[in-house]
Amino acid sequence: MGVAGGNGLDLINPATTDAVFGYDINGSYLRACADRHKATLGPRLQLVQTAIDRALRVPPVGLLIANLIIEYLGIDEFAAFAAANHHHIGTLSCVTQLNQAASFVSATQYAASFDALESISSDIDPVNLADAMNKSGFKHVLTLSYPLHNGKTLIRQDFRSTAD
Ligand SMILES: C[S@@+](CC[C@H](N)C(=O)[O-])C[C@H]1O[C@@H](n2cnc3c(N)ncnc32)[C@H](O)[C@@H]1O
């Protein structure tokens, strides 16, 4: 979810993975993602330009990764999406960002390009996310914290669908 240019897809082993679906609202990002990964993933890589919200339905997947996207959707919309799809998802792994001493977009030479994004993102409380996911049919199974040098911390939370 929110695959952007496909950072991390290089870690997928094509020999053990049947299909990789990438969803994003931004078609330019998806084209960059295709350029980077079509050679290794071939027809396994299926990129879908769409808004992610409670109306979206995904095909059955063992693992659904939602990194740095819940900040844009908000917990309510993301949890509604998860509830609507929980029979089709095995593990749902989310990364959100705690911004104790920094803004959502890190200070780099490119930061100004993201000014518009900052206005539509909001900080996510991991406890509130876990509560909402629990009500959407997902059991909280793992939390890991990754403190960064710039005062931010990445929080990974994994949830297992309780659907049979
Ligand atoms: C901060 S980037 C995260 C990219 C990637 N997941 C990562 O961790 O590096 C957020 C991505 O979510 C996409 N996005 C934001 N809101 C969206 C929405 N409502 N529907 C679909 N994609 C959205 C943006 O286009 C962008 O590619």
The ligand as an SDF file (V2000), in Angstrom:
LIG
                    3D

 27 29  0  0  0  0  0  0  0  0999 V2000
    5.7240    8.5850    2.3800 C   0  0  0  0  0  0  0  0  0  0  0  0
    5.3880    7.6790    0.9170 S   0  0  0  0  0  0  0  0  0  0  0  0
    5.7640    6.0310    1.4840 C   0  0  0  0  0  0  0  0  0  0  0  0
    6.3510    5.1850    0.4130 C   0  0  0  0  0  0  0  0  0  0  0  0
    6.7380    3.7670    0.8160 C   0  0  0  0  0  0  0  0  0  0  0  0
    5.6210    3.0270    1.3610 N   0  0  0  0  0  0  0  0  0  0  0  0
    7.8710    3.7730    1.7830 C   0  0  0  0  0  0  0  0  0  0  0  0
    7.7120    3.3570    2.9370 O   0  0  0  0  0  0  0  0  0  0  0  0
    8.9600    4.1940    1.4070 O   0  0  0  0  0  0  0  0  0  0  0  0
    3.5950    7.6470    0.8590 C   0  0  0  0  0  0  0  0  0  0  0  0
    3.0290    7.1080   -0.4420 C   0  0  0  0  0  0  0  0  0  0  0  0
    1.6160    6.9530   -0.2700 O   0  0  0  0  0  0  0  0  0  0  0  0
    0.9440    7.4380   -1.4180 C   0  0  0  0  0  0  0  0  0  0  0  0
   -0.3980    7.8570   -0.9730 N   0  0  0  0  0  0  0  0  0  0  0  0
   -0.7040    8.8220   -0.0680 C   0  0  0  0  0  0  0  0  0  0  0  0
   -2.0260    8.8810    0.1350 N   0  0  0  0  0  0  0  0  0  0  0  0
   -2.5870    7.9310   -0.6660 C   0  0  0  0  0  0  0  0  0  0  0  0
   -3.9270    7.4930   -0.8960 C   0  0  0  0  0  0  0  0  0  0  0  0
   -4.9640    8.0340   -0.2560 N   0  0  0  0  0  0  0  0  0  0  0  0
   -4.1330    6.4850   -1.7720 N   0  0  0  0  0  0  0  0  0  0  0  0
   -3.0840    5.9050   -2.4230 C   0  0  0  0  0  0  0  0  0  0  0  0
   -1.7840    6.2680   -2.2280 N   0  0  0  0  0  0  0  0  0  0  0  0
   -1.5490    7.2750   -1.3710 C   0  0  0  0  0  0  0  0  0  0  0  0
    1.8180    8.5680   -1.9370 C   0  0  0  0  0  0  0  0  0  0  0  0
    1.5930    8.7910   -3.3210 O   0  0  0  0  0  0  0  0  0  0  0  0
    3.2190    8.0170   -1.6460 C   0  0  0  0  0  0  0  0  0  0  0  0
    3.7260    7.2620   -2.7140 O   0  0  0  0  0  0  0  0  0  0  0  0
  1  2  1  0
  2  3  1  0
  2 10  1  0
  3  4  1  0
  4  5  1  0
  5  6  1  0
  5  7  1  0
  7  8  2  0
  7  9  1  0
 10 11  1  0
 11 12  1  0
 11 26  1  0
 12 13  1  0
 13 14  1  0
 13 24  1  0
 14 15  1  0
 14 23  1  0
 15 16  2  0
 16 17  1  0
 17 18  1  0
 17 23  2  0
 18 19  1  0
 18 20  2  0
 20 21  1  0
 21 22  2  0
 22 23  1  0
 24 25  1  0
 24 26  1  0
 26 27  1  0
M  CHG  2   2   1   9  -1
M  END
$$$$
